[in-house]
Amino acid sequence: MSSKERPTLGGTRIKPRKRNIAAPLDPAAFSDAVVQIYLDNAGDLELVAKSLESSDLNFSRYGDTFFEVVFTGGRTQPGTTKPDEGERHSFSIIDCEPQREAILPSVIYIQKILRRRPFLIKNLENVTRRFLQSLELFEENERKKLAIFTALAFSQKLSGLPPETVFQPLLKDNLVGKGLVLTFVTDFFKEYLVDNSLDDLISILKRGKMEDNLLEFFPSGKRSPEGFSEHFTKEGLTSLVEYNEKKIFEVRLKDMKSAITTQIAEETEMSEVIETVKQRVKEAKLPDTEVVRILWDVLMDAVQWSGKNQQQNANSALRQVKTWAELLNIFCTNGKLELELMYKVQMQCYEDAKLMKLFPEIIRSLYDQDVLAEDTVLYWFRKGTNPKGRQTFVKALEPFVKWLEEAEEEE
């Protein structure tokens, strides 16, 4: 057999590619470089920002380290707030005076940095969360500075600090139990309200899912409405105390209304409903006028209205009044409360077109069931102060009032 040459592949030989070798992380060198820029510019944040802008530092890789330098003057040991080895500067947020005038420039400086490098927003969030979760590792004065910084950051609408980043990390049992969280949020509230309204503060609390959970900032031994009022009144935050008391009041009203509505829908015995109302009033410390308003709302909400059929609506409303007159009687204990009930009926008939013509019939029914006294009806007719629909209702009530006056003359 004759030997033949083996075929060979032509073309260019391709060299095997080398694997991409990632450069090792060197946060220490990055930190030292940033610190040196602070030192070279003697802490002038305007000049520092310009120098950082013109530098070739790898911010995308060392964003967390950068904000450690901003807050503490240098790197911190992993998982702590303690200084790590390396260069440090004395122009950080932790090193300045615990006053807004000293800390505000740092907020504006960070704002400029984030506008140039928006990818650092997440790093600011990371570092802030880590420091807030480690409040016990800071000195009392340093915690105050963090609270002032955070309040100013929200006032200046600094990107990278959503409310949940601030409030949720604070809710660690050990931080709350030591009272550190309460002190922090108190400093935060006081500083934030210097430039902002209570409504602005409530908006932040809502976004941070804390509006309905403010007592969670308190140690368990002080976690009560009374403890809340006492603490923030002492701190001069009376507007926050008033807001919280109003919110508690509204919740109690809602709970009471819900409980009575359920009992009426289930046709519970009158005595049991009366006892429920008394108990709720006692627990919630509700004023008598509010109780009267609630009772009327609940009774009318339970009526099965029939659209435009006036006669059926009248029959339903009057039947409800007759059925629950005893309940109204128990809590309309004087002329002032009876007049409050009349104003409540007046407003409902004014606001609900289908009830507009029922006003005199409802008042007459309440009188017949001894819920309203003659003097109350006459006082409302002659001197009532609520203007809503008054002229219409006074005219509609004239025949009944005339009958009352004639009966009074006969006596």
Order of alpha helices (4+ residues) and beta strands (2+ residues): alpha-alpha-alpha-alpha-alpha-alpha-alpha-alpha-alpha-alpha-alpha-alpha-alpha-alpha-alpha-alpha-alpha-alpha-alpha-alpha
